[in-house]
Amino acid sequence: MEFLKRYLPIAGLLIIIISVQLLTRATDTAYYLTQLTMAAYYSLVIIGLCVLMGYAGQISLGHAGFFAIGGYLSAALTSNDFSAYQETTIMQFMDKVGFLVQRQSLYGEALLNFHPWPACIIAVTVAIIIAFILGIPVLKLKGHYLAMATLGFGIIIFRIGLAAEFFGEADGISEVPPFQLFPGISVNGDFADRVQNYYIAWGLLLLGLILLLNLIHSRVGRALRSIHGSEEAAEAIGVNTARYKLYTFVISAAFAAVAGSFLTHYNGGIGPSEASVIKSVRYVAIVAVGGMANLWGALIMGILLNFMSLRGMFGTYDDAVFGAILILIMLFAPQGILSLRIKNIFRSRKTDS
């Protein structure tokens, strides 16, 4: 029963994913798949942040920074020319193990770049290392002190992306090559591969969802819930709160970096806006709307709100809308909008009786 309860919703989600794609094909609205693909990658960040906030009880306003680390490093390693360093020992080693590829620029110039696979692995590894080093001192803080510390980290990453020539400065990085996952299957923004990329993005999101569901229903998940309830009580029963909080922080950072890497290859580029503070605020707002301890709620709201934003439904007030959403949810529904509805139903029943 526990197995069915955990995985039956995933099977239902898979049916919905396939049905949506078939519906867009039947109605000649395949252009919706572009925003749905991007929303899936952003939602990968959100479900990782949901576990950190809702189960470990740690707020982060710097997850856009980890997203940018994954995206910027993947883009820089696969786009910048490393021919000048070709004779160095480390580059020769990289070439021997197949990490480097020769390709031509739009102007016919020979370029030496990293293959997207090792570039992605390096980017995610760097994000994990930074999250580990940052998390050791930062996660000792609580409340608004923790929020301010992670916010400072996000600002640092934003300024590095904005100022570093290696990362394209204010213009960002463009002409990022496709990410060939397997022969004939690649992450790219070509119209002809729109359906393929839709399933890649949602497949990655489903994989991440399964991993996190297994995590929160394991012994680790029970420890995280005890930490969220009361760190002092968790410590008293023998839970190593510092270790669990750190590991959860690292996992959520890895999710953000993977999403950043894949979305960058899908879009063919990345700019400083992906590391901006408002992006981190958006992620926190969406988790709050869905329910900080509700993985499915965060996923649903992540897809819905990101899709609406990407379709331009909020217009020039896009950032203001997400800020307002966060304020309203914190004031009137701190457990998420879905829990508010449930509470209202119970209240109305009590009133009727």
N, C-alpha and C positions, 0 to 999 in steps of 0.2 A: 504493500500500500504506500509506503513512504517513497519507493522508487517511482510509482505512477504519479503520486502527488507532486514530485519534484520535476519530472521530465515530461509529463503530459502537456503542461503549458508550452513547453519548448516545441513539442510536435505541433501544437496549435499555431504557434508563431510561424513555424516553417510553412505550414499550409497557407497562412495569410501572406507570407512573403511571395510564394509562388503565385498565389491568386492575384496579387497586386500587379505583378509583372505581366501575367496573362491578360488582365483587364486593360492595362495601358496599351498592350498590343492590339487588343480587339477594338479599342476606342481611338486608336491612333494618337495616343498621348504619351508616347515614349519619352518625351522631354521631361516628364516628371521624375524619371529614373535618375536623372543627374542630381537633383536635390535630395532624393531619397538615399542615394549612394553617399553623398556628403554627410547627410544627417546620421547615417549609420556609423561613420567614422567618428563624428563628434560624440555620438552616444556611447562609443567605447570609452572615451574619457570620462563620461558622466557616470557610468556604472562602476568604474574603478574608484571615482571620487565618492560615490554613494557608500561603498564599503568602508572607506576611510572615515567619512563623516558619521554615517548612521550606525556603524557597528563598532568602530574603534573610538568614536566620539572626538575626532580630531578635525578641525576645520582648516582648509588650505585655500589661500587666495593666490597661489602661485602655480597652479596646474597648467595654466597657459604657457608657463615657462618650460615645463617638461614636454608639452606638446611641441613647442618651438625647437627644443633641443633635438627631438626626433626628426622633425621636418627639415630644419636648417642643416644639420649635419648630413643627413641623407642627400639633400639637394647639393650641398657644397662638394661632397666627396664624389658624386656622380656627374657633376657639371664642371667643376674647376679643372683646369688642365695641370697635370702633375708631370709633364714631360721634362721640365727643368730638373726634376729630382730623380729621373729615371735611372741614373747610374749609382745612386746611393744604395747602401747595403739593404736597408729596410724595404726600399721600393723594389729591388731585385727579388727579395724574398716574397713580397706581395705578388709579384708577377709570376713567380714559380708556382705558388699555391693557387693561382687562378683568380686572385682578388682584383686584378686590373684588366681593363679592356681598352682596345684601340678603336676609336671612332672618329668620324669627321664632323666638323662644325657645319653650320649653314653656308659658310663661305669656302668650304672645301679644305679647311686646315685640319691637320692630324692632331687629335687630342688623346691624352692618356688619362682615363678616369677609373674610378673604382666601380666594380660591378655592383648593382643595387642590393644584392643579397648581403655581401659583407658590409656595405655601407649602412644598411638597416641594422645589422647586428651591432656594428660599432656604435651607431647612434643610440640604440636602446641601452647598450652596455654603459655608455657614458652617462645617460640619464639615471640608470640604476646606481652607479657609483656616486654621482652627485647627490641623489636622494638619500643614499646611505650616510654620506658624510654630513649632509645638511641636517638629516633627521636626528642624529645623535644629540646635538645640543638643542635644536629647535623644539623637539617633541617633549622636552622637559618643561616647556612653557604651557600655559593653559589659557583658554578663553581668548580675549582680544589680543593678548600678548603673542599668542601663537599665530593668530590671523595677521598681525602686523609683521611678524618675522617672515612668514611665507609670502606676504605681499612685497616685502623688500627684495626677496629672491626673484620674484616675478619681474620687478622693475629692473633689476640688474640684467636679466636675460634680455629684456626688451631693449635696453640701452646698448647692449653688446651687438644685438642683431642690427640695430639702427646705425651703429658707428663703425662696425668692422667691415673692412673691404672684402675680406674672405667670404662674408655672408651677404655681400651685395649692398651694404649700407641701406639707405632709405628706399632704394628701388627693389630690394629683396633679390631673390634668385629666380630666374626664368629659364626656359628651355631645359627643364629637368627631364631626362629620358624616361621612357616607360620602365616599370619594374617587372621584369620577366620572372614570374614565379616558377613556371614550368614551360617546356617547349609548347608554343602556341597559346599560352595563357599569360597575360601580362596586365598590370595595373596601368591604365592610361586613360586619357580623356577623349579618345577617338569616338566619333559617333557610331561607327560600325561595331565597336566593342562595348557599347553602352550596357547591353543586357548582361554580358559577361562580367563587367565591372560591378554591376548591381549585385550579382550573386557572390562575387568575391568579398565585397564589403559586408554584406549581411552574413555571409558564412563566417567571417572573422568575428563579427559581433556575436553571433550565436556561440562560437567557440569560447569567447571571453565570458559570456553569460554562464555557460556550463561550468567553467572553471570557478567562477565566483560563487555560484550556487553550491557547488561541492565544498567550497571553502567555508561558507557561512553555516553549512549543515554538519560540519566536522567538529572535532574537538577544539580546533583553532577558533571556529565561529562562536562556539559557546564561551570561550575565553574572551573574545572580542566583545560579546554582548555584556559580559560581566564587567568589563572595563568601562563600557559606555554607561552602565548603570551606576557604578561607583568604583573608582580606581582604588580607594582605600580598602573597600570590602574585597575586591579582586586580589589585591596584594595579601590580604589577611588569609585567604584560602590557598595561597601559594602560586598565583598567576604572576608570571614575569611580565608585568605591564609594559615596561620599557621596551622589551624585545618584541612583543606582539605589536605595539604601536609602530615601531620602526619598520618591521617587516610589512605591515599593511601599507605604510607610507611608500615603501619601495615598490610594492606591487602596483599600487595605483599610479605611481610615476611611470612604471614600465608600460602600463596600459595607455597612458597619455602619449608616450614617446612612440609606441607602435602606431597609434592612430595618426600622429603627426607625420610619420614617415610615409605611410600608405597614402594619406590624403594629399601630401605634397607631390607624389608621383602621379596621382590621379589628376590633380589640377595642373601639373606641369610647372609648378613654381610655388613660392611662398614669400610672404612679405612680413614686415614688422608687426602688422596689425594682429597676426596670430599669436603674438606674445604679449599683447597689450593687457593692461589691468582689467579692462572691461570684459575681455574674454574669460578671465578667471571668475569675475563676478557672474557672468552668464552661467558658467558651469555650476557654481554654488546655488544660484537662483533656481536652476532647473532641478537640481537634486532636492532642494527645499520644497518645490512645488510637488514633486512626485512622492516625497516622503523620505526623510533621511535614512530610515531603516526599512525602506521598501524598495527592493531592487527592481521589481517589475514596474512599480509606479514611476521610479526615476527613468527607466527605459522608455516607457510610454510617453512621458512628458518630454523626454529628450528628443525622441523622434518627432513628436508633434510640434513643439516650439521651434526646433531647429529647421524643420521643413517650412514652417510659416515664415521664419526669418529669411531663409534662403530664397523663398519665393517673392520676397519683398513686400509682404503683407503689412509690415509695420512702417514701411516707408523710411523717411528720414528720422523717425522717432524710435528706431530699432533699439538703440542702446538704452534710451530712456524707458522703454517698455520693460526691459529686463530688470532695470533698477527698481522700477515701480513694483514689479512682480515680487521681487525679493522682500521689499518693505512690507507689502500687503500680506504675504505669506507669514512672515515673522510675527506680524501683529495679530492676525486672525486665524491662522492655521499652521502653527509651528510643526505639526506632525504631517503636513502635506495636505493638499486639496482633497485627495481621495478620503482621508480620514475624517475631514470636516463633513463630507457628505454622509458618511456612515454615522457620525455622531448625531447629525440632524435627523436621520431616519429613526434612530433610537429615541431621541427626544420627542419626536412627533408621536411615536408609539406610546410612550409613557404618558403623554398629554391626553391621548385618546382614551387610554385605560382609566 
